[in-house]
């Protein structure tokens, strides 16, 4: 049968403290009571031993006179009865050397001759010190302590005195009962005290956890402002702070998601609206004008291409942030990679009258990276740079390393129009375009996702990307990658 276990953490903690207290205090109490009982038994044995020797010494002369017919048996009896008659629970028997009992306090006087011989009597007769003791059942089966001592004088043995007392009666003394009662009362009080302390500790531990659970439910229900008040032990305090940090990040991500959805909707709506308007114009009669129709069709194609590129960028950044991109890494020589990417832009740069310069230190170390992803980073940076340059401009790409720090540095600098200081903190945000306010005729409109994708790729490689810029002075992107 399975015992019911409370579901509440508070109840479980309280019960666990109480069970530990009961088991611990119970074990200590059992050990203590056993020790007290053992000590009491030893005390009874020592007392009986002292009493037996004192009585045997008192019986030396009366018993010697009785054996020499100088005194009667009654005089011997009176001597022993005088010493032991007032002691409750103590029985005595006097034996001759041959084991014959003279009298017994539990038998009618004079003693009968059919007593069973006790082993402790023979132990006393054979022992060098003249003593024999045993704990064994008596005639009624009750556990009894027996001690026998020789009665002798000047190496002449006259008899054996045996004393006995029921251990049950001896251990039922007032002092022993008082000790055991005190022990029981102390155990109960300590158990109650530990139970109260356990209750307080359980409350102190359970309350912060219950609050975290309640706040979690509020977050699940959509209350993103809900936060936990740190309380309790240091670990729970840290847990509450971690939970709040997680909630802050969740709230931030949700805010970013709302902005992302709003921006994506706006950015997707713009080309769709443009396509729809031109399609309606064509349907409304512009199709009859071959020149206008051709221009509208070209613009529709451009918008569709822009829309497709934007959708692809959205899919790419989502895959990167979800960790769905390929994690295959190889040793990549960034010097060669940058030269290859630059070569793809040479024709476009020449047409605009822009120079691309690459500076690299010899023996540049390779990095463990995804080559396609890093190629896309430099493609985006060079594409942005060319968009912002006019005839006579230039792009400088510098690569160097610090082996002591295990870091490879890449700087992509252009001499373009630069970025305003107010725009720099937002440059890596999705859909943020510095050129958004410029006329479309500049041909600089993009999706606003290229730098966000570049940032995600660099961070996936445990690197950093940053930007410095001044208006009319140009822009420089700084990349740091670990060398593996």
Secondary structure, DSSP 4 states (H G I P E B T S, - for coil): -PPP----HHHHHHHHHHHHHHHHHHHHHHHHHHHHHHHHHHHHHHHHHHHHHHHHHHHHHHHHHHHTTSS-HHHHHHHHHHHHTTSTTEEEEEE-TTS-EEEETTSPSSPPS-PPPPHHHHHHHHSTTSEEEEEEE-TTS-EEEEEEEEEEETTEEEEEEEEEEEHHHHTT-HHHHHHHHHHHHHHHHHHHHHHHHHHHHHHHHHHHHHHHHHHHHHHHTT-TT------SSHHHHHHHHHHHHHHHHHHHHHHHHHHHHHHHHHHHHHHHHHHHHHHHHHHTTGGGSHHHHHHHHHHHHHHHHHHHHHHHHHHHHHHHHTT-S----EEE-HHHHHHHHHHHHHHHHHHHT-EEEEEE-SSPPPEEE-HHHHHHHHHHHHHHHHHT--TT-EEEEEEEEETTTTEEEEEEEE-SS---HHHHTTTTSTT--GGGGS-GGGS----S-HHHHHHHHHHHTT-EEEEEEETTTEEEEEEEEE--
